[in-house]
Structures are given as structure tokens and as C-alpha cells.
Amino acid sequence: MASRIYTMKKILFLLFVLISITKVNGQSKYSILETKQDVSIKYKWKLSKENKKQLLIKFKNKSKVNQNINIEVGFYLNGVMEEKAQVATCAKKGFFNNIFLTVYGVESEMLTNEQIEDEQFKLTLTEFILEETPVCEKQHQ
């Protein structure tokens, strides 16, 4: 019986390691937009099913408290804000809550893929508000 439990623990440990490695590799493509009070905003661009550039955003909470998060990102072209997008969510504290992060997708309604890829395009965080909360009630908007 003891060897069976030991074997199950080894299998669970190996499974955990494999999942962790997969998650780390998947997250490596994300860039950090900004970090504040141990909460990081990570992003990357991906083509949607409609072949349109989509901004993917993740929040990683390394603080010791749950955090309500409100952000606004601006899409700038040639120094002019063409569009902005807002995301509101709650990021739970704890290691396991940072393994499987919710991904938020934002598509520009005005800019083309070529404009987003242009060297004059800039993604800027225009608002980043954190609020400690005992319980995460707000999931996302």
C-alpha cells in the first residue's frame, strides 16, 4: 500500500512538472507591459479567426492579497491616440491562481493589421488602478 501511494505521488509530481513546463513555455511569448505592487500586465499580439490582430492580456498577481484591477490601454499611431480599450478584473493571490491565467482579448475596431504592425504604432498603458480586496467578486469586463 505504501509503495502504491509513493508511486502515485511520483506520478502527480511529474504531471505537475510537465504542466508547469508547458505553462512557462506558453507564457514566454508574452511581454510585460507594466508591473505595479507585484501585479504584472503581460501582453502579446495574435491573429484572430477573422485574421485580425488581437491584443491578448494576462494579469499575474504575486502579491499576498487579492487585487481588483482596472486598466486602460491606448492604441497610438503617429503619436495620436486612435483608440483605447479597458479591462476590469480581479486577480486572486496565490501560486496556483497564477498558473492558469485568464486571457483577455482586445481587437481594434479602427486600425488595420498593417497599421498595428507599423513602426509608428505604440501600445501604451494609460490607466492602471489596483485595489486590494478580501474576496474576488468582479471577474472581468
C-alpha positions as CSV (number, residue, x, y, z in Angstrom):
1,M,0.0,0.0,0.0
2,A,2.8,2.4,0.9
3,S,4.6,1.8,-2.4
4,R,1.4,2.4,-4.3
5,I,1.0,5.8,-2.6
6,Y,4.6,6.6,-3.2
7,T,4.1,5.8,-6.9
8,M,1.0,8.0,-7.1
9,K,2.9,10.9,-5.5
10,K,5.7,10.5,-8.1
11,I,3.2,10.4,-11.0
12,L,1.4,13.5,-9.6
13,F,4.7,15.3,-9.2
14,L,5.8,14.5,-12.7
15,L,2.4,15.6,-14.1
16,F,2.7,18.9,-12.2
17,V,6.2,19.4,-13.6
18,L,5.1,18.8,-17.1
19,I,2.1,21.2,-16.8
20,S,4.4,23.8,-15.3
21,I,6.9,23.5,-18.1
22,T,4.2,23.8,-20.7
23,K,2.7,26.8,-19.0
24,V,6.1,28.5,-18.7
25,N,6.8,27.9,-22.4
26,G,3.4,29.2,-23.3
27,Q,3.9,32.4,-21.2
28,S,7.3,33.1,-22.6
29,K,5.9,34.7,-25.7
30,Y,4.2,37.4,-23.6
31,S,5.9,40.7,-22.9
32,I,5.5,42.7,-19.7
33,L,3.6,45.9,-20.3
34,E,4.0,47.2,-16.7
35,T,4.3,45.9,-13.1
36,K,2.9,47.7,-10.1
37,Q,2.7,46.4,-6.5
38,D,3.6,42.9,-7.6
39,V,0.9,42.8,-10.2
40,S,2.2,42.3,-13.8
41,I,0.4,43.0,-17.0
42,K,1.6,40.8,-19.8
43,Y,0.6,41.0,-23.5
44,K,1.2,39.6,-26.9
45,W,-0.4,40.0,-30.4
46,K,-2.1,37.1,-32.1
47,L,-4.2,36.8,-35.3
48,S,-7.9,36.0,-34.5
49,K,-10.0,33.6,-36.5
50,E,-11.0,36.5,-38.7
51,N,-7.3,37.2,-39.5
52,K,-7.4,40.4,-37.4
53,K,-4.6,41.4,-35.0
54,Q,-5.8,40.7,-31.4
55,L,-4.2,42.0,-28.3
56,L,-4.0,39.3,-25.6
57,I,-3.6,40.5,-22.0
58,K,-2.9,38.5,-18.8
59,F,-2.6,39.7,-15.2
60,K,-0.2,37.9,-12.8
61,N,-0.6,38.7,-9.1
62,K,2.4,37.9,-7.0
63,S,1.2,40.0,-4.1
64,K,-0.2,38.5,-0.9
65,V,-3.7,39.9,-1.4
66,N,-6.4,39.7,-4.0
67,Q,-6.4,42.7,-6.3
68,N,-9.2,44.4,-8.2
69,I,-7.6,45.6,-11.4
70,N,-8.7,48.3,-13.8
71,I,-6.6,49.2,-16.8
72,E,-6.9,51.2,-20.0
73,V,-4.6,50.7,-23.0
74,G,-4.2,53.2,-25.7
75,F,-3.5,52.4,-29.4
76,Y,-1.3,55.2,-30.8
77,L,-0.4,55.8,-34.4
78,N,2.0,58.6,-35.3
79,G,1.7,59.9,-31.7
80,V,-2.1,60.2,-31.8
81,M,-4.4,58.0,-29.7
82,E,-6.6,56.3,-32.3
83,E,-8.5,54.0,-29.9
84,K,-8.5,52.8,-26.3
85,A,-9.7,49.7,-24.5
86,Q,-10.5,49.0,-20.9
87,V,-10.2,45.7,-18.9
88,A,-11.5,45.3,-15.3
89,T,-11.0,42.1,-13.4
90,C,-9.9,40.6,-10.1
91,A,-6.7,38.7,-9.7
92,K,-6.6,36.2,-6.8
93,K,-3.5,35.9,-4.7
94,G,-1.5,32.6,-4.5
95,F,0.8,30.5,-6.6
96,F,-1.9,28.2,-8.1
97,N,-4.0,31.1,-9.2
98,N,-1.1,32.3,-11.4
99,I,-0.7,29.0,-13.2
100,F,-3.9,29.1,-15.3
101,L,-4.4,32.8,-16.0
102,T,-7.4,34.2,-17.8
103,V,-6.5,35.7,-21.1
104,Y,-8.4,38.9,-22.2
105,G,-8.6,39.6,-26.0
106,V,-8.9,43.1,-27.4
107,E,-9.4,43.9,-31.1
108,S,-9.1,47.3,-32.6
109,E,-12.2,48.4,-34.4
110,M,-10.4,51.2,-36.3
111,L,-6.8,50.1,-37.0
112,T,-5.8,47.6,-39.7
113,N,-3.2,44.9,-39.1
114,E,-0.8,46.9,-41.2
115,Q,-1.2,50.0,-39.0
116,I,-0.7,47.9,-35.9
117,E,2.5,46.5,-37.4
118,D,3.7,49.9,-38.4
119,E,6.8,51.2,-36.6
120,Q,4.8,54.3,-35.7
121,F,2.3,52.3,-33.8
122,K,2.6,52.2,-30.0
123,L,0.7,50.4,-27.3
124,T,0.5,52.5,-24.1
125,L,-0.9,51.8,-20.7
126,T,-2.9,54.9,-19.9
127,E,-4.5,53.8,-16.6
128,F,-3.5,51.1,-14.1
129,I,-5.6,51.1,-10.9
130,L,-5.2,48.4,-8.2
131,E,-7.5,48.0,-5.2
132,E,-6.9,45.3,-2.5
133,T,-10.0,43.2,-1.8
134,P,-10.6,40.4,0.7
135,V,-12.6,38.4,-1.9
136,C,-12.6,38.5,-5.7
137,E,-16.1,39.2,-6.8
138,K,-15.5,41.0,-10.1
139,Q,-14.2,38.5,-12.6
140,H,-13.9,40.5,-15.8
141,Q,-15.3,43.1,-18.2
